[in-house]
Every structure is written in structure tokens, then in C-alpha cells.
Amino acid sequence: MAVLRHIQSDEKFAILLHGSSSWLEALLIEQPSLKAVSVGRTTPSQASQRRTYGLTYGGIVEELMLRYGLLTLGFWVVWKLSGERPRAGAAWALIAGVAVLFGLGHLPAMAATIPLDMAITLRTVALNAVLGVFYGWLYWRRGLEAGMMAHAATHPGLWIGLAIG
């Protein structure tokens, strides 16, 4: 526990949020249709290709578009309008807004695999938004690379959680 004393409280929160969110998503996938989508009824080659795509697209492309693109634009607009760096409240509002867009952006992929109902829509948006807040916080406090690495690392965490559950 001596290591934890050297970690700031916001970092402890982020570590807890990141670790629990992948496991939470795996636990929430109880419906057979969602389990089939997440685990996939594919050949090993297709599953490997899908996982590679998930790591690279999610970890790189989504972070470039959302955090480096939209979040940076939001920070820039606040800076131009106020004449100073965005304060913590504005930063968190921007991070949350981009996180909701991140969650909404996952709906087309889900809709391509199963029909969306209210529960699946809320689950998809909410869980991805929670992760989006974490990635946004990392981008804000640690840089783009930290957000990319965390995003890419979320996928294997989810796969392990699904394999165990």
C-alpha cells in the first residue's frame, strides 16, 4: 500500500474507474444477444482481425478524432472566448460533452449487429461515456499518448472479463 500513498487522489480515482469499467461492461452483458455480439460467433482468424482492429481504431483513430480533435477544439474555443486557459470546471464540462459524443458514436456499430432497444442504447452510451471521461481526463492531464494507451488497453480488459465471465 506504500505505492498508493505516492499516487494523487485523482489518479487513484482514474485507475479505479478504468479498471472497474471494463469488468462492469463484461458483467452487464447478460443478454444472450449482447454476449454473442461481444464474444462473437466468428472463426479464430476473424476474431483476431476484429481485436486488432479494435485496438488500433479505438486506441488511435477515436482518440485522434475525439480527444485531440474535438476536445482540443473545445479547449481552444474556451481559451479564445475567455482569454485564459480553461479552468477545471470548463475542462470537465468539455470532457463530459465529448465523452457523451464518444458514447453516441458507438451506437451505429451496435445497431449493425443487433436491434437497438432502450436498454442496449443506454448501456452502450453510458458505459462508453464513462470510459470517454477517463480517456479525456488522461488527455487533459497526461497527454494524447496516455489516452491512446488506456483506450487500447481497455479492449483486452474487456476480452478477459468476457472470457472469465
Secondary structure, DSSP 8 states (H G I E B T S, - for coil): -HHHHTS-HHHHHHHHHHHHHHHHHHHH--SHHHHHHHH-S--HHHHHHHHHHIIIIIIIIIIIIIIIIIIHHHHHHHHHHHSS---HHHHHHHHHHHHHHHHHHTHHHHHHHS---HHHHHHHHHHHHHHHHHHHHHHHHH-HHHHHHHHHHHHHHHHHHHHH-
